[in-house]
Amino acid sequence: MAAEANVSRACLSKWYGRWREYGEAGLFDQSSRPRRSPSAIDDSLVQAILEMRRTEKWGTARIAAHLTADGIEVSAATVHRTLERNGLSRLRDMDPPTGQRSREVIRYEHEHPGDMVHVDIKKVGRIPTGGGWAVHGRGSAAALASKRKGAGTGRVGNVCLHSAVDDHSRLAYTEVLADEKGATAAAFWARAVAFFASYGITTIRRCLTDNGSCYRSRAWADALTATKTTHKRTRPYTPRTNGKVERYNGTMAREWLRRRPYESEEDRTAALADFLNYYNHERPHSALGWFHRPPGRRNQTGHRLSLRLLRRRRCPSSSPSSTPEPRQQPHEALQLDRRRLEGRRPSPVPRSSNPASPIPNLGGQYT
């Protein structure tokens, strides 16, 4: 019997004895921890170490030094092992306000495009004409002028980035608008719906927002009613519920807002269309698979959209005989594999012709 199981007779005898004494429960793996550990630290010292870690956020060396100063000899290695056993060895695993172990990350994804669209607003400072401190340097006269208040001092104020991200495909749409009022948000929603419809997402069932004043306005409620969309709100002070658009805000800040110095607000706004085309058509997304899976290529089953939507989308020119301007290269990373990307990049989307809104209006502009 031992030969058939390819084990020794002693091993077979050991497992047979466990089975006779404990039944099937004795066949499961057992802990190798000894029954007694005379050199282990007391439970009261363990709790003291954990309490200092939660309240003071100290490292292992400082906790050990503090205990040694109080007459308790303990090494930094022992403190580290104690923190590691209790899941507090890394600060990133701790909730900053309470010091407790971070909550379990609950990830979800709706099954079909349009089942849920995440909407949020990010307020950023305008760029003064000629550029701010990123162009002229910190502390320069031009940079300080943009911070002074009063008429003629150069203060430029803020702009609001309204963004909408589809939960399933991660398809994103952003506009730079002057404020975050209810009427402004409602108008943005109408254009966002048109943008998603151009990708085949014709029905949006739910919209998730925070509890901002514009999302509690009558204009916003009427806009969602017009599209037959159910409004969902996050819990107060819980941005992680709307995490997909919050994560998109971070990506947008790194790869567009702070990608390079801009000489004016119009210069930065003009670069938004390139970023959106890159994000939706070329940039791989970790949640969708890193290779060849940008948001614009995912349909209801996780595969590619129809061939009609995959064709290189060209924007209508101002006249049939006009020649479109060559597209600028905003991302240095694209130059690493230029041959693979050549021929697949969508042309930039034209900015809105409305002089009061110099925002890239992407909805319905493709042919």
C-alpha positions, 0 to 999 in steps of 0.5 A, a space after each residue: 500500500 505504501 509502495 502504491 502511494 509512493 511513500 514510506 511505511 513510516 509516513 503511511 503509518 503516521 497518516 493512518 494513526 492520525 485518521 484513526 485518532 481524529 478521523 478525516 479532520 486529521 488528514 488536513 495540514 496541521 500547523 507547525 507552530 510549537 505548543 510552547 514558545 518560552 521566548 515569545 513576548 507577552 500579549 500585553 507587549 504585543 498590544 502595546 506595540 500595535 497601539 503605538 503603531 495605530 496611534 503614532 504611525 511609528 516605524 519598527 526602530 522607533 517603537 523598539 527605542 521607545 519601549 527600550 527607554 521605558 525599560 522593556 528590552 525588545 528588538 526592532 526585528 521582533 517589533 517588525 514580526 509582530 506588526 507583520 503577523 497582525 497586518 500592520 507592517 506597511 503604512 499603506 495597509 492602514 486606514 490613515 485616520 483610525 490606524 486600523 487595517 484597511 478595509 477590504 477592497 471591493 471591486 465590481 464591474 457591470 456586465 454591459 456597457 451603459 449599465 453604469 456611467 460614473 460622473 465627477 468634476 475636478 477643479 483645477 487652476 487656469 493657466 495664465 497667458 504666457 504660462 505659469 510657474 511651470 514655464 517661468 519658474 517658481 517665485 518668478 514675477 509672472 508666476 506671482 502675478 497669477 496669484 494676486 487678487 484684484 482687477 488687472 493683477 493677472 489672477 485667472 481663477 479655476 476651470 472645472 473638468 467634467 468627466 464621464 466614464 463607462 463602468 464596463 468598457 472604461 470609455 471616457 469623455 471629458 470637457 473643460 467648463 467654466 463652472 459646476 452649476 446644475 445647468 452646466 452639468 446637465 448640458 455636459 450630460 447631454 453631450 456625454 450621452 451623445 458621445 457614448 451613443 457614437 460608440 454604440 452605447 445607446 442606452 445608459 441605465 444608471 449614473 453614479 455621482 457624488 453629492 455635489 450641489 449640481 448633482 442635486 439640482 433640478 436641471 440635473 434630475 431633468 437631464 437624467 429623466 430625459 435619457 431615462 437614466 436612474 441616478 445613484 449617489 455615493 455615500 457622503 465623504 466616500 469617494 472610493 465608491 466612485 473609484 473608476 472616475 476618481 482613478 481616471 482623474 488621476 490618470 488625466 492629471 498625469 498624462 494630460 494636465 501635468 504632462 508638459 508645461 502649457 503656455 496658456 489655458 487654450 493650449 492645455 484645452 487644445 491638448 485634451 482631444 489628443 489625450 482622449 483619443 489616446 486614452 480611448 483608442 490606444 492606451 492599454 488598461 490594466 482592468 481590461 488586459 494590458 495588451 491591445 485592450 484600450 476602452 474603445 475596443 471592448 463590447 458587452 462580452 469583453 471583446 472588440 467592438 464592431 468593425 464599423 466602430 473600429 475603423 479609424 475615425 476621421 473628423 469632418 473638415 471645414 470644407 471638402 477641399 481643405 486638408 487637415 492639419 498634421 496631428 501633433 505628438 503629445 506623448 513621448 511614450 508612443 514613440 517607443 513602438 511607432 511602427 505598431 501605432 502607425 495607421 491606427 491612431 484616430 485623428 484629433 477631434 475638432 474643438 467646439 465652434 462655439 466661441 463661448 465654450 472652447 471645449 472639445 465637443 466629441 459627441 457626434 463629431 465622428 463619421 
